[in-house]
């Protein structure tokens, strides 16, 4: 069994996913590394909002960054985060497809 401390850390990480902009950022970084300006453009959020969300994600070790001269490039921290996002996406799409199939079946059955 996991310790209470480990469970608390998991809860904290999961809570980081519980915000639309942060989740968008994670899925964007799953596709490719990006800087704040790119994330700002893709999410239609302010630079300060993006920076705030990245700070939260960094504090939970969900994203990391590398400096490229004066540019800072963000990416997912490791393959586990990539796999979590892939599983979440697959789960949601599977559920949606199942509901669509059920509705279609009921309409034509």
C-alpha positions in Angstrom: 0.0 0.0 0.0 1.2 3.5 -0.8 2.1 5.8 2.1 -0.2 8.8 2.9 2.7 11.0 1.7 2.8 9.3 -1.7 -0.9 9.4 -2.1 -0.9 13.2 -1.3 1.7 13.7 -4.0 -0.4 11.8 -6.5 -3.5 13.9 -5.5 -1.4 17.1 -6.0 -0.3 15.9 -9.5 -3.8 15.0 -10.5 -5.1 18.3 -9.3 -2.7 20.0 -11.8 -4.7 18.4 -14.6 -7.9 19.9 -13.2 -7.7 23.2 -15.1 -8.6 23.6 -18.8 -5.6 25.8 -19.8 -3.1 23.6 -18.0 -4.5 20.5 -19.6 -4.3 22.2 -23.0 -0.7 23.1 -22.4 0.1 19.6 -21.5 -1.5 18.2 -24.6 0.3 20.8 -26.8 3.6 19.9 -25.2 2.8 16.2 -25.8 2.8 17.0 -29.5 6.0 19.1 -29.4 8.1 21.3 -27.2 7.2 25.0 -27.2 8.0 28.4 -25.7 5.6 30.7 -23.9 4.8 32.8 -27.0 3.9 29.7 -28.9 1.7 28.4 -26.1 0.2 31.8 -25.7 -0.8 31.9 -29.4 -2.2 28.3 -29.4 -4.3 28.8 -26.2 -5.3 32.4 -26.7 -4.2 33.2 -23.1 -2.0 36.0 -21.8 1.7 35.6 -21.3 1.3 35.9 -17.6 -1.4 33.3 -17.5 0.7 30.8 -19.5 3.7 31.5 -17.2 1.6 30.9 -14.1 0.3 27.6 -15.4 3.8 26.5 -16.5 5.0 27.3 -13.0 2.3 25.1 -11.5 3.1 22.3 -13.9 6.9 22.6 -13.2 6.2 22.5 -9.4 4.5 19.1 -9.9 7.3 17.9 -12.2 4.9 17.5 -15.1 6.9 19.8 -17.4 10.6 20.8 -17.7 12.4 23.5 -19.6 15.7 24.1 -21.4 17.2 27.4 -22.2 18.1 28.1 -25.8 19.9 31.4 -25.7 17.3 33.8 -24.4 14.5 31.5 -25.3 13.0 28.9 -22.9 11.6 25.8 -24.4 9.1 23.7 -22.4 8.4 20.0 -22.8 6.8 17.2 -20.9 9.0 16.1 -18.0 9.2 12.4 -19.0 7.5 9.5 -20.8 5.1 8.8 -17.9 3.4 12.1 -18.4 3.2 11.4 -22.2 1.6 8.0 -21.4 -0.9 9.5 -18.9 -2.0 12.0 -21.5 -2.2 9.3 -24.2 -4.3 7.1 -21.9 -6.6 10.0 -21.0 -7.2 10.8 -24.6 -7.8 7.2 -25.5 -10.2 6.8 -22.6 -12.2 9.9 -23.6 -12.3 9.0 -27.3 -13.3 5.4 -26.5 -16.2 6.6 -24.3 -17.3 9.2 -26.9 -17.3 6.6 -29.7 -19.2 4.2 -27.5 -21.9 6.8 -26.8 -22.1 7.8 -30.4 -22.4 4.1 -31.4 -25.2 3.7 -28.8 -27.1 6.8 -30.0 -26.8 5.7 -33.6 -27.9 2.2 -32.8 -30.9 3.5 -30.9 -31.9 5.8 -33.7 -31.7 3.1 -36.3 -32.8 0.1 -34.2 
